[in-house]
Amino acid sequence: MEELVKRMSFASGMTEEEILSKIEDKKLELSGLISDEGAAYIVAKEIGLDVFLLTGKERSSPAEAGRNFVRNEKYLVPFAQFP
């Protein structure tokens, strides 16, 4: 979870504290019926980040596998640049 938050922060330009706050807000919004990691994935998607690239998980199709950047409205960050 800590690594995911760091990557979300790096890719979004938000602080880790801001990311953690959004994750807690999402958990409260969903009445605590979701894990920290599940809430983090939802927040990542909401702020325009590609969850598969943040986690390093493989995509399900060859077309998706060709993506190698984390995208949001402000940044285009090569996955290899993640800390």
C-alpha positions as CSV (number, residue, x, y, z in Angstrom):
1,M,0.0,0.0,0.0
2,E,2.8,2.4,0.9
3,E,4.5,1.8,-2.5
4,L,1.1,2.4,-4.3
5,V,0.6,5.7,-2.5
6,K,4.2,6.8,-3.4
7,R,3.6,6.0,-7.1
8,M,0.2,7.8,-7.1
9,S,1.9,10.8,-5.5
10,F,4.7,10.8,-8.0
11,A,2.4,10.4,-11.0
12,S,-0.2,12.9,-9.9
13,G,1.9,15.7,-8.4
14,M,-0.1,15.4,-5.2
15,T,1.5,14.9,-1.8
16,E,1.3,11.5,-0.2
17,E,-0.8,13.1,2.6
18,E,-3.3,14.4,0.0
19,I,-3.5,10.9,-1.5
20,L,-4.0,9.2,1.9
21,S,-6.7,11.8,2.7
22,K,-8.5,11.0,-0.5
23,I,-8.2,7.3,0.3
24,E,-9.7,7.8,3.8
25,D,-12.5,9.9,2.3
26,K,-13.3,7.2,-0.2
27,K,-13.5,4.6,2.6
28,L,-15.8,6.8,4.6
29,E,-17.9,7.4,1.5
30,L,-18.3,3.7,1.0
31,S,-19.1,3.1,4.7
32,G,-15.8,1.2,5.4
33,L,-16.9,-1.6,3.1
34,I,-13.7,-1.5,1.1
35,S,-10.0,-2.1,1.9
36,D,-7.3,0.5,1.9
37,E,-6.0,-0.9,-1.4
38,G,-9.4,-1.0,-3.0
39,A,-10.1,2.6,-2.1
40,A,-6.6,3.6,-3.4
41,Y,-7.4,2.0,-6.8
42,I,-10.7,3.9,-7.0
43,V,-9.0,7.2,-6.1
44,A,-6.3,6.5,-8.6
45,K,-8.9,6.0,-11.3
46,E,-10.8,9.1,-10.2
47,I,-7.7,11.3,-10.5
48,G,-7.0,9.9,-14.0
49,L,-4.1,7.5,-13.2
50,D,-3.7,4.1,-14.9
51,V,-3.9,1.6,-12.1
52,F,-2.3,-1.2,-14.1
53,L,0.8,0.9,-14.7
54,L,0.9,2.1,-11.1
55,T,1.0,-1.5,-9.8
56,G,3.1,-3.0,-12.6
57,K,0.4,-5.6,-13.3
58,E,0.1,-7.0,-16.8
59,R,-2.8,-6.0,-18.9
60,S,-5.3,-8.5,-20.3
61,S,-5.0,-7.6,-24.0
62,P,-2.0,-7.0,-26.4
63,A,-3.4,-3.5,-27.2
64,E,-3.4,-2.6,-23.5
65,A,0.0,-4.2,-22.9
66,G,1.6,-1.6,-25.3
67,R,0.9,1.2,-22.9
68,N,4.0,2.1,-21.0
69,F,3.1,5.5,-19.5
70,V,1.0,6.6,-16.6
71,R,-1.4,9.2,-17.9
72,N,-3.4,11.9,-16.3
73,E,-4.5,15.3,-17.4
74,K,-1.3,17.0,-16.3
75,Y,1.5,14.5,-16.7
76,L,2.7,11.7,-19.0
77,V,5.2,9.8,-16.8
78,P,7.2,6.8,-18.2
79,F,6.6,3.9,-15.8
80,A,10.3,3.3,-15.6
81,Q,10.7,6.6,-13.9
82,F,8.8,5.5,-10.8
83,P,10.8,5.5,-7.6
